[in-house]
Amino acid sequence: MKLSQLKHWLKAHDGKAPKCILTSYAGCSDYLMEVEFKHQLEPLKDDNDAMLRFQSIEQVKDLLRPLGITSVVLRVTDPYDEFSPDGKVSECREDMTISL
């Protein structure tokens, strides 16, 4: 989903914000954003179809807060999670809600 589409959607739906997932991958220094659209996660992209990358949660806040989005789900993904309690490979991710 392009950022311009998200802005249009928020105006058309009276500010009712979709679920936004901010993903952090182990070993990476930036965050990627996905927006839930029709029960599917769509990467948030700029008008040139490049994925938006954020260096900090403050950058996310600066972009989304003026649009009326007050929280996101931070999803930390660690494909190297070898410490599951049952010894089996886990989903290797943790979700938490972050207020903006």
N, C-alpha and C positions, 0 to 999 in steps of 0.2 A: 504494500500500500504506500503510495506516495504521500509525503507530508502535506501537499496541497489537498489531496483527497481527504485526509484526516481532518484538516481544518474545515473543509466544506461539510463533512459528515457531522462534526460537532455543532456547526451552525444550524444544520438542517434538523438535528435531533434535540434542539433546545439545550445543548450543553451536556446531554447524557453521554458520559464518557465510556468508551469501550475499555475492556480489560487490556492493559498494557504490560508486557513482560519485558523486563530489562535483564539481559543475560550476560553473565560474566563467566568466561571459560578459564579454567586453571592454566596458568602460564601465559595468559594474554593480559595486556595492560589496558584494554579498552572494553567498552560495553556495547552490545547490540540491542536494538529495540524491535519488538514484535508487537503487533496489534491483533486482537482477536476479532475476526470478521467472519460471520456465518459459521461459528464454531471451529474455525481454522485460524492458525496463527500466520499472519502475513508480516514479512520483514518490512520495517519502516525505511523508505527510500527517499532520496531527494528527487528533484524534477529531472535529473539526468539518469535516473534508475540505478544510482549507486547507493548501497546500504549506508545509512547514517551510523556513524561511530562516535561514541562519547568517551572522553578521557576521564570524566568524573560524574558523580551523581549530581553535582551542582550544575553541570552543563545540561543534564536531563531536566532538572528543575527549571532552569532558565528558559528552556524551550517549551515545556509542557504546562507550566503553571499559568502563563498568560492565556493558554487555550482552555483553562478551566479544569484541567486534570490535576487532581490533588494527591493521588497516590499511584504507585506502580508496584508490581510484584517483581522483586529481585530474585532471579533464578541463578544460583551458583552451580555450575556444572564442572565436575571433576572426574574425568574419565579414568583417573588413576586411583580411585577410591578402592583400596584393597583391605579396608578394615571393617567390612560389614559384619554384624554380630553373628550371622549364621554361616559365614565363610563363603557365601555365594556372591556373585557379582550383583551389586545393587544398581538402582537406577542412576546412581552417581550424581544426584542433584538435590538441591535444597531450595525451597521457596520461602520467601518472607515478604510481607507487605511493608513498603517504605512510604512514609508520608512525605510529600514534597513541600 
